[in-house]
Amino acid sequence: MALDAPDPATRMAQLIILTERLTALIAEQVKAFEARRPHDAALNAAETGRLANLYRHESLRVQTQPALLAGAPDDLRQRLIVATRAFDAVLARHGRAVEAAKTITEGLVRAIAEEITRQRGAIAGYGPKAVQTLRPATSMALNRRA
């Protein structure tokens, strides 16, 4: 999928709309991560992915073919610069939020694994002949909703 624009001004206007929409979707994801509700961040994942792919494609296209935007009005050029800066800022914030969520998730998995190990190393049996044995490790699956 690519933008279809008859002239540089229309293409630039479409890029502004695309950038602003993508920024808004990613900002929603950031809010979900910051509210510790990562499952809510996935609600618009399909649209975000589709728009991010289109943005990547169009950015590369404009980079390799600068004539696509040559001659666009300065006011549109300034709006695109502002939209791109806002997009960059929300991406940086998104990166921090995802890293924090990843750190928390890894900590939870580590804590669960340590508890399982502790419980498996418990004393088996009762009385003076009880022995401490380690049970064999088994795999663990997590529900995607967890």
N, CA, C and O atoms as a GROMACS GRO file, in nm:
protein
  584
    1MET      N    1   0.085  -0.117   0.000
    1MET     CA    2   0.000   0.000   0.000
    1MET      C    3   0.089   0.124   0.000
    1MET      O    4   0.191   0.128   0.069
    2ALA      N    5   0.052   0.222  -0.077
    2ALA     CA    6   0.128   0.347  -0.085
    2ALA      C    7   0.029   0.463  -0.094
    2ALA      O    8  -0.087   0.447  -0.132
    3LEU      N    9   0.079   0.580  -0.060
    3LEU     CA   10  -0.003   0.699  -0.075
    3LEU      C   11  -0.020   0.729  -0.223
    3LEU      O   12   0.073   0.709  -0.302
    4ASP      N   13  -0.137   0.777  -0.259
    4ASP     CA   14  -0.164   0.811  -0.398
    4ASP      C   15  -0.195   0.960  -0.403
    4ASP      O   16  -0.303   1.003  -0.365
    5ALA      N   17  -0.097   1.036  -0.450
    5ALA     CA   18  -0.115   1.181  -0.452
    5ALA      C   19  -0.076   1.236  -0.589
    5ALA      O   20   0.028   1.198  -0.643
    6PRO      N   21  -0.158   1.323  -0.644
    6PRO     CA   22  -0.128   1.378  -0.776
    6PRO      C   23  -0.020   1.487  -0.777
    6PRO      O   24   0.038   1.517  -0.881
    7ASP      N   25   0.006   1.546  -0.658
    7ASP     CA   26   0.104   1.655  -0.653
    7ASP      C   27   0.173   1.658  -0.516
    7ASP      O   28   0.126   1.594  -0.422
    8PRO      N   29   0.284   1.732  -0.505
    8PRO     CA   30   0.359   1.736  -0.380
    8PRO      C   31   0.279   1.788  -0.259
    8PRO      O   32   0.295   1.738  -0.148
    9ALA      N   33   0.194   1.885  -0.281
    9ALA     CA   34   0.115   1.941  -0.171
    9ALA      C   35   0.019   1.836  -0.115
    9ALA      O   36   0.006   1.823   0.007
   10THR      N   37  -0.046   1.762  -0.201
   10THR     CA   38  -0.140   1.658  -0.158
   10THR      C   39  -0.064   1.547  -0.086
   10THR      O   40  -0.109   1.497   0.017
   11ARG      N   41   0.051   1.507  -0.140
   11ARG     CA   42   0.132   1.403  -0.077
   11ARG      C   43   0.176   1.448   0.063
   11ARG      O   44   0.171   1.370   0.158
   12MET      N   45   0.219   1.572   0.074
   12MET     CA   46   0.263   1.623   0.204
   12MET      C   47   0.146   1.628   0.302
   12MET      O   48   0.162   1.594   0.419
   13ALA      N   49   0.030   1.669   0.256
   13ALA     CA   50  -0.088   1.671   0.343
   13ALA      C   51  -0.123   1.530   0.389
   13ALA      O   52  -0.158   1.509   0.505
   14GLN      N   53  -0.112   1.432   0.299
   14GLN     CA   54  -0.137   1.293   0.337
   14GLN      C   55  -0.034   1.243   0.438
   14GLN      O   56  -0.068   1.170   0.531
   15LEU      N   57   0.092   1.281   0.419
   15LEU     CA   58   0.196   1.243   0.515
   15LEU      C   59   0.170   1.304   0.652
   15LEU      O   60   0.195   1.239   0.754
   16ILE      N   61   0.121   1.426   0.655
   16ILE     CA   62   0.088   1.490   0.783
   16ILE      C   63  -0.022   1.412   0.854
   16ILE      O   64  -0.012   1.382   0.973
   17ILE      N   65  -0.127   1.380   0.780
   17ILE     CA   66  -0.239   1.304   0.838
   17ILE      C   67  -0.191   1.168   0.888
   17ILE      O   68  -0.226   1.127   0.999
   18LEU      N   69  -0.112   1.099   0.807
   18LEU     CA   70  -0.058   0.968   0.845
   18LEU      C   71   0.027   0.979   0.972
   18LEU      O   72   0.012   0.899   1.064
   19THR      N   73   0.115   1.077   0.976
   19THR     CA   74   0.203   1.095   1.092
   19THR      C   75   0.124   1.128   1.217
   19THR      O   76   0.152   1.074   1.325
   20GLU      N   77   0.027   1.216   1.204
   20GLU     CA   78  -0.054   1.253   1.321
   20GLU      C   79  -0.137   1.136   1.372
   20GLU      O   80  -0.151   1.117   1.493
   21ARG      N   81  -0.193   1.057   1.282
   21ARG     CA   82  -0.273   0.940   1.323
   21ARG      C   83  -0.186   0.835   1.391
   21ARG      O   84  -0.224   0.779   1.494
   22LEU      N   85  -0.070   0.810   1.334
   22LEU     CA   86   0.023   0.714   1.392
   22LEU      C   87   0.071   0.763   1.529
   22LEU      O   88   0.084   0.683   1.622
   23THR      N   89   0.097   0.890   1.540
   23THR     CA   90   0.138   0.948   1.669
   23THR      C   91   0.029   0.928   1.773
   23THR      O   92   0.058   0.892   1.888
   24ALA      N   93  -0.096   0.951   1.735
   24ALA     CA   94  -0.208   0.936   1.829
   24ALA      C   95  -0.222   0.790   1.873
   24ALA      O   96  -0.245   0.764   1.991
   25LEU      N   97  -0.209   0.696   1.780
   25LEU     CA   98  -0.221   0.554   1.816
   25LEU      C   99  -0.109   0.511   1.911
   25LEU      O  100  -0.133   0.439   2.007
   26ILE      N  101   0.012   0.554   1.883
   26ILE     CA  102   0.124   0.517   1.968
   26ILE      C  103   0.111   0.584   2.104
   26ILE      O  104   0.147   0.524   2.206
   27ALA      N  105   0.060   0.706   2.108
   27ALA     CA  106   0.038   0.775   2.236
   27ALA      C  107  -0.064   0.698   2.321
   27ALA      O  108  -0.051   0.692   2.443
   28GLU      N  109  -0.167   0.640   2.256
   28GLU     CA  110  -0.263   0.557   2.329
   28GLU      C  111  -0.195   0.434   2.388
   28GLU      O  112  -0.223   0.396   2.502
   29GLN      N  113  -0.106   0.374   2.312
   29GLN     CA  114  -0.032   0.258   2.363
   29GLN      C  115   0.054   0.298   2.482
   29GLN      O  116   0.061   0.224   2.581
   30VAL      N  117   0.118   0.413   2.474
   30VAL     CA  118   0.203   0.460   2.583
   30VAL      C  119   0.119   0.478   2.709
   30VAL      O  120   0.161   0.437   2.818
   31LYS      N  121   0.004   0.539   2.696
   31LYS     CA  122  -0.084   0.559   2.811
   31LYS      C  123  -0.124   0.426   2.874
   31LYS      O  124  -0.130   0.414   2.996
   32ALA      N  125  -0.151   0.327   2.790
   32ALA     CA  126  -0.187   0.194   2.841
   32ALA      C  127  -0.069   0.133   2.917
   32ALA      O  128  -0.088   0.077   3.025
   33PHE      N  129   0.050   0.142   2.862
   33PHE     CA  130   0.168   0.088   2.931
   33PHE      C  131   0.192   0.162   3.063
   33PHE      O  132   0.220   0.099   3.165
   34GLU      N  133   0.181   0.293   3.060
   34GLU     CA  134   0.204   0.372   3.182
   34GLU      C  135   0.098   0.346   3.288
   34GLU      O  136   0.124   0.362   3.407
   35ALA      N  137  -0.022   0.307   3.245
   35ALA     CA  138  -0.129   0.273   3.338
   35ALA      C  139  -0.121   0.127   3.381
   35ALA      O  140  -0.209   0.075   3.450
   36ARG      N  141  -0.013   0.062   3.340
   36ARG     CA  142   0.011  -0.080   3.371
   36ARG      C  143  -0.103  -0.169   3.319
   36ARG      O  144  -0.149  -0.262   3.386
   37ARG      N  145  -0.145  -0.138   3.198
   37ARG     CA  146  -0.249  -0.216   3.131
   37ARG      C  147  -0.200  -0.251   2.990
   37ARG      O  148  -0.258  -0.206   2.891
   38PRO      N  149  -0.093  -0.332   2.982
   38PRO     CA  150  -0.035  -0.360   2.851
   38PRO      C  151  -0.130  -0.430   2.754
   38PRO      O  152  -0.116  -0.416   2.633
   39HIS      N  153  -0.227  -0.504   2.807
   39HIS     CA  154  -0.323  -0.569   2.718
   39HIS      C  155  -0.408  -0.466   2.643
   39HIS      O  156  -0.453  -0.492   2.532
   40ASP      N  157  -0.429  -0.347   2.705
   40ASP     CA  158  -0.503  -0.242   2.635
   40ASP      C  159  -0.421  -0.183   2.520
   40ASP      O  160  -0.477  -0.131   2.424
   41ALA      N  161  -0.289  -0.192   2.531
   41ALA     CA  162  -0.202  -0.140   2.425
   41ALA      C  163  -0.219  -0.218   2.296
   41ALA      O  164  -0.190  -0.168   2.188
   42ALA      N  165  -0.266  -0.340   2.307
   42ALA     CA  166  -0.281  -0.426   2.189
   42ALA      C  167  -0.412  -0.403   2.114
   42ALA      O  168  -0.433  -0.461   2.008
   43LEU      N  169  -0.500  -0.321   2.167
   43LEU     CA  170  -0.631  -0.304   2.106
   43LEU      C  171  -0.624  -0.254   1.961
   43LEU      O  172  -0.700  -0.300   1.876
   44ASN      N  173  -0.534  -0.161   1.934
   44ASN     CA  174  -0.522  -0.106   1.798
   44ASN      C  175  -0.393  -0.151   1.731
   44ASN      O  176  -0.342  -0.082   1.642
   45ALA      N  177  -0.341  -0.265   1.773
   45ALA     CA  178  -0.211  -0.311   1.721
   45ALA      C  179  -0.214  -0.333   1.570
   45ALA      O  180  -0.117  -0.301   1.501
   46ALA      N  181  -0.322  -0.386   1.518
   46ALA     CA  182  -0.329  -0.413   1.374
   46ALA      C  183  -0.323  -0.283   1.294
   46ALA      O  184  -0.249  -0.273   1.197
   47GLU      N  185  -0.402  -0.184   1.335
   47GLU     CA  186  -0.401  -0.057   1.263
   47GLU      C  187  -0.267   0.014   1.281
   47GLU      O  188  -0.213   0.072   1.186
   48THR      N  189  -0.213   0.009   1.402
   48THR     CA  190  -0.083   0.072   1.427
   48THR      C  191   0.024   0.008   1.339
   48THR      O  192   0.106   0.077   1.280
   49GLY      N  193   0.024  -0.124   1.332
   49GLY     CA  194   0.120  -0.193   1.247
   49GLY      C  195   0.106  -0.157   1.100
   49GLY      O  196   0.205  -0.136   1.030
   50ARG      N  197  -0.018  -0.151   1.055
   50ARG     CA  198  -0.044  -0.117   0.914
   50ARG      C  199   0.004   0.025   0.883
   50ARG      O  200   0.069   0.048   0.782
   51LEU      N  201  -0.029   0.120   0.971
   51LEU     CA  202   0.012   0.258   0.949
   51LEU      C  203   0.163   0.275   0.965
   51LEU      O  204   0.224   0.354   0.892
   52ALA      N  205   0.223   0.203   1.058
   52ALA     CA  206   0.368   0.212   1.076
   52ALA      C  207   0.439   0.160   0.951
   52ALA      O  208   0.540   0.216   0.909
   53ASN      N  209   0.387   0.054   0.893
   53ASN     CA  210   0.446   0.000   0.771
   53ASN      C  211   0.431   0.100   0.656
   53ASN      O  212   0.525   0.121   0.579
   54LEU      N  213   0.315   0.161   0.645
   54LEU     CA  214   0.292   0.263   0.542
   54LEU      C  215   0.386   0.383   0.564
   54LEU      O  216   0.443   0.435   0.469
   55TYR      N  217   0.400   0.425   0.689
   55TYR     CA  218   0.489   0.537   0.722
   55TYR      C  219   0.633   0.504   0.683
   55TYR      O  220   0.702   0.586   0.623
   56ARG      N  221   0.677   0.383   0.718
   56ARG     CA  222   0.813   0.341   0.684
   56ARG      C  223   0.832   0.341   0.533
   56ARG      O  224   0.933   0.390   0.482
   57HIS      N  225   0.735   0.287   0.463
   57HIS     CA  226   0.742   0.279   0.318
   57HIS      C  227   0.747   0.419   0.255
   57HIS      O  228   0.830   0.446   0.168
   58GLU      N  229   0.659   0.506   0.299
   58GLU     CA  230   0.653   0.641   0.242
   58GLU      C  231   0.776   0.724   0.281
   58GLU      O  232   0.823   0.804   0.200
   59SER      N  233   0.826   0.707   0.401
   59SER     CA  234   0.948   0.779   0.442
   59SER      C  235   1.064   0.741   0.354
   59SER      O  236   1.140   0.827   0.309
   60LEU      N  237   1.078   0.612   0.329
   60LEU     CA  238   1.186   0.565   0.242
   60LEU      C  239   1.166   0.616   0.100
   60LEU      O  240   1.262   0.655   0.033
   61ARG      N  241   1.043   0.614   0.056
   61ARG     CA  242   1.012   0.660  -0.080
   61ARG      C  243   1.046   0.808  -0.097
   61ARG      O  244   1.104   0.847  -0.198
   62VAL      N  245   1.010   0.890   0.001
   62VAL     CA  246   1.040   1.034  -0.006
   62VAL      C  247   1.190   1.057   0.005
   62VAL      O  248   1.245   1.147  -0.059
   63GLN      N  249   1.256   0.976   0.086
   63GLN     CA  250   1.401   0.990   0.102
   63GLN      C  251   1.474   0.959  -0.028
   63GLN      O  252   1.571   1.026  -0.063
   64THR      N  253   1.428   0.858  -0.099
   64THR     CA  254   1.494   0.820  -0.224
   64THR      C  255   1.445   0.902  -0.344
   64THR      O  256   1.513   0.908  -0.446
   65GLN      N  257   1.328   0.965  -0.330
   65GLN     CA  258   1.272   1.045  -0.439
   65GLN      C  259   1.226   1.181  -0.385
   65GLN      O  260   1.106   1.205  -0.375
   66PRO      N  261   1.319   1.270  -0.349
   66PRO     CA  262   1.282   1.399  -0.290
   66PRO      C  263   1.189   1.483  -0.376
   66PRO      O  264   1.118   1.570  -0.325
   67ALA      N  265   1.187   1.458  -0.506
   67ALA     CA  266   1.100   1.534  -0.595
   67ALA      C  267   0.952   1.514  -0.562
   67ALA      O  268   0.869   1.596  -0.601
   68LEU      N  269   0.920   1.406  -0.489
   68LEU     CA  270   0.780   1.382  -0.453
   68LEU      C  271   0.723   1.493  -0.366
   68LEU      O  272   0.602   1.517  -0.366
   69LEU      N  273   0.810   1.561  -0.291
   69LEU     CA  274   0.764   1.670  -0.204
   69LEU      C  275   0.814   1.807  -0.249
   69LEU      O  276   0.780   1.908  -0.188
   70ALA      N  277   0.893   1.810  -0.354
   70ALA     CA  278   0.948   1.937  -0.402
   70ALA      C  279   0.835   2.029  -0.448
   70ALA      O  280   0.745   1.987  -0.521
   71GLY      N  281   0.842   2.151  -0.406
   71GLY     CA  282   0.742   2.249  -0.446
   71GLY      C  283   0.620   2.257  -0.358
   71GLY      O  284   0.528   2.334  -0.387
   72ALA      N  285   0.615   2.178  -0.251
   72ALA     CA  286   0.501   2.186  -0.159
   72ALA      C  287   0.508   2.318  -0.083
   72ALA      O  288   0.617   2.369  -0.058
   73PRO      N  289   0.394   2.373  -0.045
   73PRO     CA  290   0.393   2.501   0.026
   73PRO      C  291   0.468   2.493   0.160
   73PRO      O  292   0.471   2.389   0.226
   74ASP      N  293   0.528   2.606   0.198
   74ASP     CA  294   0.606   2.611   0.322
   74ASP      C  295   0.522   2.584   0.446
   74ASP      O  296   0.571   2.525   0.542
   75ASP      N  297   0.394   2.626   0.445
   75ASP     CA  298   0.311   2.601   0.563
   75ASP      C  299   0.291   2.450   0.583
   75ASP      O  300   0.291   2.402   0.696
   76LEU      N  301   0.274   2.375   0.475
   76LEU     CA  302   0.262   2.230   0.486
   76LEU      C  303   0.394   2.168   0.531
   76LEU      O  304   0.395   2.074   0.610
   77ARG      N  305   0.503   2.220   0.480
   77ARG     CA  306   0.634   2.170   0.518
   77ARG      C  307   0.655   2.190   0.669
   77ARG      O  308   0.706   2.100   0.736
   78GLN      N  309   0.618   2.304   0.721
   78GLN     CA  310   0.631   2.331   0.865
   78GLN      C  311   0.540   2.239   0.946
   78GLN      O  312   0.580   2.190   1.052
   79ARG      N  313   0.418   2.217   0.899
   79ARG     CA  314   0.327   2.125   0.969
   79ARG      C  315   0.382   1.983   0.972
   79ARG      O  316   0.368   1.913   1.072
   80LEU      N  317   0.445   1.941   0.863
   80LEU     CA  318   0.504   1.807   0.858
   80LEU      C  319   0.623   1.799   0.956
   80LEU      O  320   0.641   1.696   1.022
   81ILE      N  321   0.701   1.904   0.965
   81ILE     CA  322   0.813   1.906   1.060
   81ILE      C  323   0.761   1.895   1.203
   81ILE      O  324   0.814   1.818   1.283
   82VAL      N  325   0.657   1.971   1.235
   82VAL     CA  326   0.599   1.966   1.369
   82VAL      C  327   0.542   1.827   1.398
   82VAL      O  328   0.563   1.772   1.506
   83ALA      N  329   0.471   1.771   1.302
   83ALA     CA  330   0.412   1.638   1.319
   83ALA      C  331   0.522   1.532   1.337
   83ALA      O  332   0.507   1.441   1.419
   84THR      N  333   0.629   1.544   1.262
   84THR     CA  334   0.739   1.448   1.273
   84THR      C  335   0.810   1.460   1.407
   84THR      O  336   0.847   1.358   1.466
   85ARG      N  337   0.828   1.581   1.456
   85ARG     CA  338   0.890   1.598   1.589
   85ARG      C  339   0.803   1.539   1.699
   85ARG      O  340   0.853   1.476   1.792
   86ALA      N  341   0.672   1.559   1.688
   86ALA     CA  342   0.580   1.500   1.786
   86ALA      C  343   0.586   1.348   1.778
   86ALA      O  344   0.582   1.280   1.881
   87PHE      N  345   0.594   1.295   1.657
   87PHE     CA  346   0.604   1.150   1.637
   87PHE      C  347   0.732   1.097   1.700
   87PHE      O  348   0.730   0.995   1.770
   88ASP      N  349   0.843   1.165   1.677
   88ASP     CA  350   0.971   1.123   1.736
   88ASP      C  351   0.964   1.124   1.889
   88ASP      O  352   1.016   1.034   1.955
   89ALA      N  353   0.900   1.225   1.945
   89ALA     CA  354   0.889   1.236   2.091
   89ALA      C  355   0.804   1.122   2.148
   89ALA      O  356   0.840   1.063   2.250
   90VAL      N  357   0.693   1.092   2.083
   90VAL     CA  358   0.607   0.984   2.134
   90VAL      C  359   0.675   0.848   2.114
   90VAL      O  360   0.654   0.758   2.195
   91LEU      N  361   0.755   0.833   2.011
   91LEU     CA  362   0.830   0.708   1.992
   91LEU      C  363   0.932   0.689   2.105
   91LEU      O  364   0.949   0.578   2.155
   92ALA      N  365   0.999   0.796   2.143
   92ALA     CA  366   1.095   0.786   2.253
   92ALA      C  367   1.024   0.748   2.382
   92ALA      O  368   1.073   0.664   2.458
   93ARG      N  369   0.911   0.811   2.407
   93ARG     CA  370   0.832   0.779   2.527
   93ARG      C  371   0.782   0.635   2.522
   93ARG      O  372   0.781   0.566   2.623
   94HIS      N  373   0.741   0.590   2.404
   94HIS     CA  374   0.695   0.453   2.385
   94HIS      C  375   0.807   0.355   2.415
   94HIS      O  376   0.785   0.253   2.481
   95GLY      N  377   0.925   0.385   2.368
   95GLY     CA  378   1.039   0.299   2.394
   95GLY      C  379   1.067   0.283   2.543
   95GLY      O  380   1.097   0.173   2.590
   96ARG      N  381   1.058   0.394   2.617
   96ARG     CA  382   1.078   0.387   2.762
   96ARG      C  383   0.968   0.306   2.829
   96ARG      O  384   0.995   0.229   2.921
   97ALA      N  385   0.844   0.324   2.786
   97ALA     CA  386   0.732   0.251   2.845
   97ALA      C  387   0.742   0.101   2.817
   97ALA      O  388   0.716   0.020   2.906
   98VAL      N  389   0.779   0.066   2.696
   98VAL     CA  390   0.793  -0.076   2.661
   98VAL      C  391   0.908  -0.138   2.741
   98VAL      O  392   0.896  -0.250   2.789
   99GLU      N  393   1.017  -0.066   2.754
   99GLU     CA  394   1.131  -0.118   2.832
   99GLU      C  395   1.092  -0.139   2.977
   99GLU      O  396   1.130  -0.239   3.038
  100ALA      N  397   1.014  -0.046   3.034
  100ALA     CA  398   0.969  -0.061   3.172
  100ALA      C  399   0.877  -0.182   3.185
  100ALA      O  400   0.890  -0.260   3.280
  101ALA      N  401   0.785  -0.199   3.092
  101ALA     CA  402   0.694  -0.314   3.096
  101ALA      C  403   0.773  -0.444   3.082
  101ALA      O  404   0.742  -0.543   3.147
  102LYS      N  405   0.873  -0.443   2.997
  102LYS     CA  406   0.956  -0.562   2.978
  102LYS      C  407   1.031  -0.596   3.107
  102LYS      O  408   1.039  -0.712   3.146
  103THR      N  409   1.085  -0.495   3.173
  103THR     CA  410   1.158  -0.516   3.298
  103THR      C  411   1.066  -0.574   3.405
  103THR      O  412   1.104  -0.666   3.477
  104ILE      N  413   0.946  -0.520   3.416
  104ILE     CA  414   0.849  -0.570   3.514
  104ILE      C  415   0.811  -0.714   3.483
  104ILE      O  416   0.807  -0.798   3.572
  105THR      N  417   0.784  -0.742   3.357
  105THR     CA  418   0.746  -0.877   3.316
  105THR      C  419   0.858  -0.977   3.345
  105THR      O  420   0.833  -1.086   3.396
  106GLU      N  421   0.980  -0.940   3.311
  106GLU     CA  422   1.093  -1.028   3.338
  106GLU      C  423   1.110  -1.053   3.488
  106GLU      O  424   1.142  -1.164   3.530
  107GLY      N  425   1.087  -0.949   3.568
  107GLY     CA  426   1.095  -0.965   3.714
  107GLY      C  427   0.990  -1.061   3.766
  107GLY      O  428   1.018  -1.144   3.853
  108LEU      N  429   0.869  -1.050   3.712
  108LEU     CA  430   0.762  -1.142   3.752
  108LEU      C  431   0.793  -1.286   3.713
  108LEU      O  432   0.774  -1.378   3.793
  109VAL      N  433   0.841  -1.305   3.593
  109VAL     CA  434   0.875  -1.441   3.548
  109VAL      C  435   0.988  -1.497   3.634
  109VAL      O  436   0.984  -1.615   3.672
  110ARG      N  437   1.087  -1.415   3.665
  110ARG     CA  438   1.198  -1.460   3.749
  110ARG      C  439   1.147  -1.498   3.889
  110ARG      O  440   1.187  -1.600   3.944
  111ALA      N  441   1.059  -1.416   3.945
  111ALA     CA  442   1.004  -1.445   4.078
  111ALA      C  443   0.924  -1.575   4.077
  111ALA      O  444   0.934  -1.654   4.171
  112ILE      N  445   0.846  -1.596   3.974
  112ILE     CA  446   0.768  -1.720   3.963
  112ILE      C  447   0.862  -1.840   3.952
  112ILE      O  448   0.842  -1.942   4.018
  113ALA      N  449   0.964  -1.826   3.868
  113ALA     CA  450   1.060  -1.937   3.851
  113ALA      C  451   1.132  -1.967   3.982
  113ALA      O  452   1.154  -2.084   4.014
  114GLU      N  453   1.170  -1.865   4.056
  114GLU     CA  454   1.239  -1.886   4.184
  114GLU      C  455   1.146  -1.954   4.285
  114GLU      O  456   1.189  -2.040   4.361
  115GLU      N  457   1.020  -1.915   4.286
  115GLU     CA  458   0.924  -1.977   4.377
  115GLU      C  459   0.902  -2.124   4.340
  115GLU      O  460   0.893  -2.209   4.428
  116ILE      N  461   0.893  -2.152   4.212
  116ILE     CA  462   0.878  -2.291   4.168
  116ILE      C  463   0.999  -2.372   4.210
  116ILE      O  464   0.986  -2.484   4.258
  117THR      N  465   1.117  -2.316   4.191
  117THR     CA  466   1.239  -2.386   4.231
  117THR      C  467   1.241  -2.408   4.381
  117THR      O  468   1.279  -2.516   4.427
  118ARG      N  469   1.201  -2.308   4.458
  118ARG     CA  470   1.198  -2.322   4.603
  118ARG      C  471   1.102  -2.431   4.646
  118ARG      O  472   1.133  -2.511   4.734
  119GLN      N  473   0.984  -2.435   4.583
  119GLN     CA  474   0.886  -2.537   4.619
  119GLN      C  475   0.929  -2.676   4.576
  119GLN      O  476   0.900  -2.774   4.644
  120ARG      N  477   0.996  -2.686   4.466
  120ARG     CA  478   1.042  -2.817   4.419
  120ARG      C  479   1.156  -2.871   4.504
  120ARG      O  480   1.178  -2.992   4.509
  121GLY      N  481   1.227  -2.785   4.571
  121GLY     CA  482   1.336  -2.829   4.656
  121GLY      C  483   1.289  -2.858   4.798
  121GLY      O  484   1.371  -2.875   4.888
  122ALA      N  485   1.159  -2.864   4.818
  122ALA     CA  486   1.104  -2.888   4.951
  122ALA      C  487   1.130  -3.032   4.994
  122ALA      O  488   1.161  -3.119   4.914
  123ILE      N  489   1.119  -3.051   5.121
  123ILE     CA  490   1.142  -3.184   5.178
  123ILE      C  491   1.029  -3.276   5.136
  123ILE      O  492   0.911  -3.243   5.150
  124ALA      N  493   1.067  -3.393   5.084
  124ALA     CA  494   0.968  -3.492   5.042
  124ALA      C  495   0.953  -3.594   5.153
  124ALA      O  496   1.053  -3.650   5.200
  125GLY      N  497   0.834  -3.620   5.194
  125GLY     CA  498   0.810  -3.720   5.298
  125GLY      C  499   0.791  -3.655   5.434
  125GLY      O  500   0.795  -3.533   5.448
  126TYR      N  501   0.770  -3.739   5.534
  126TYR     CA  502   0.746  -3.691   5.670
  126TYR      C  503   0.838  -3.768   5.766
  126TYR      O  504   0.880  -3.880   5.737
  127GLY      N  505   0.866  -3.709   5.876
  127GLY     CA  506   0.941  -3.778   5.980
  127GLY      C  507   1.092  -3.771   5.962
  127GLY      O  508   1.142  -3.698   5.877
  128PRO      N  509   1.163  -3.849   6.045
  128PRO     CA  510   1.309  -3.842   6.045
  128PRO      C  511   1.374  -3.895   5.918
  128PRO      O  512   1.490  -3.862   5.891
  129LYS      N  513   1.304  -3.973   5.839
  129LYS     CA  514   1.364  -4.027   5.717
  129LYS      C  515   1.331  -3.942   5.594
  129LYS      O  516   1.358  -3.983   5.481
  130ALA      N  517   1.274  -3.826   5.616
  130ALA     CA  518   1.239  -3.738   5.505
  130ALA      C  519   1.367  -3.690   5.436
  130ALA      O  520   1.468  -3.664   5.502
  131VAL      N  521   1.363  -3.679   5.306
  131VAL     CA  522   1.480  -3.635   5.230
  131VAL      C  523   1.442  -3.516   5.144
  131VAL      O  524   1.328  -3.500   5.099
  132GLN      N  525   1.543  -3.434   5.123
  132GLN     CA  526   1.520  -3.319   5.036
  132GLN      C  527   1.563  -3.359   4.896
  132GLN      O  528   1.678  -3.395   4.872
  133THR      N  529   1.469  -3.354   4.805
  133THR     CA  530   1.499  -3.391   4.667
  133THR      C  531   1.457  -3.278   4.575
  133THR      O  532   1.360  -3.207   4.602
  134LEU      N  533   1.529  -3.264   4.469
  134LEU     CA  534   1.491  -3.167   4.366
  134LEU      C  535   1.412  -3.240   4.260
  134LEU      O  536   1.456  -3.340   4.204
  135ARG      N  537   1.295  -3.190   4.235
  135ARG     CA  538   1.214  -3.250   4.131
  135ARG      C  539   1.263  -3.200   3.996
  135ARG      O  540   1.318  -3.090   3.988
  136PRO      N  541   1.246  -3.277   3.893
  136PRO     CA  542   1.295  -3.234   3.761
  136PRO      C  543   1.221  -3.108   3.715
  136PRO      O  544   1.103  -3.088   3.744
  137ALA      N  545   1.293  -3.025   3.643
  137ALA     CA  546   1.235  -2.901   3.590
  137ALA      C  547   1.138  -2.934   3.477
  137ALA      O  548   1.161  -3.027   3.400
  138THR      N  549   1.033  -2.859   3.469
  138THR     CA  550   0.938  -2.874   3.359
  138THR      C  551   0.915  -2.738   3.297
  138THR      O  552   0.945  -2.636   3.357
  139SER      N  553   0.862  -2.738   3.178
  139SER     CA  554   0.837  -2.611   3.111
  139SER      C  555   0.712  -2.545   3.168
  139SER      O  556   0.630  -2.609   3.233
  140MET      N  557   0.701  -2.416   3.143
  140MET     CA  558   0.589  -2.339   3.196
  140MET      C  559   0.533  -2.255   3.081
  140MET      O  560   0.610  -2.195   3.005
  141ALA      N  561   0.403  -2.251   3.067
  141ALA     CA  562   0.340  -2.170   2.965
  141ALA      C  563   0.259  -2.061   3.032
  141ALA      O  564   0.194  -2.085   3.134
  142LEU      N  565   0.262  -1.943   2.975
  142LEU     CA  566   0.187  -1.831   3.028
  142LEU      C  567   0.074  -1.796   2.932
  142LEU      O  568   0.091  -1.800   2.811
  143ASN      N  569  -0.038  -1.762   2.988
  143ASN     CA  570  -0.153  -1.718   2.910
  143ASN      C  571  -0.121  -1.581   2.853
  143ASN      O  572  -0.066  -1.498   2.925
  144ARG      N  573  -0.152  -1.555   2.728
  144ARG     CA  574  -0.123  -1.426   2.666
  144ARG      C  575  -0.198  -1.312   2.734
  144ARG      O  576  -0.156  -1.197   2.725
  145ARG      N  577  -0.308  -1.342   2.802
  145ARG     CA  578  -0.386  -1.238   2.868
  145ARG      C  579  -0.327  -1.201   3.004
  145ARG      O  580  -0.361  -1.097   3.059
  146ALA      N  581  -0.243  -1.283   3.056
  146ALA     CA  582  -0.185  -1.260   3.188
  146ALA      C  583  -0.100  -1.136   3.190
  146ALA      O  584  -0.043  -1.102   3.294
   0.00000   0.00000   0.00000
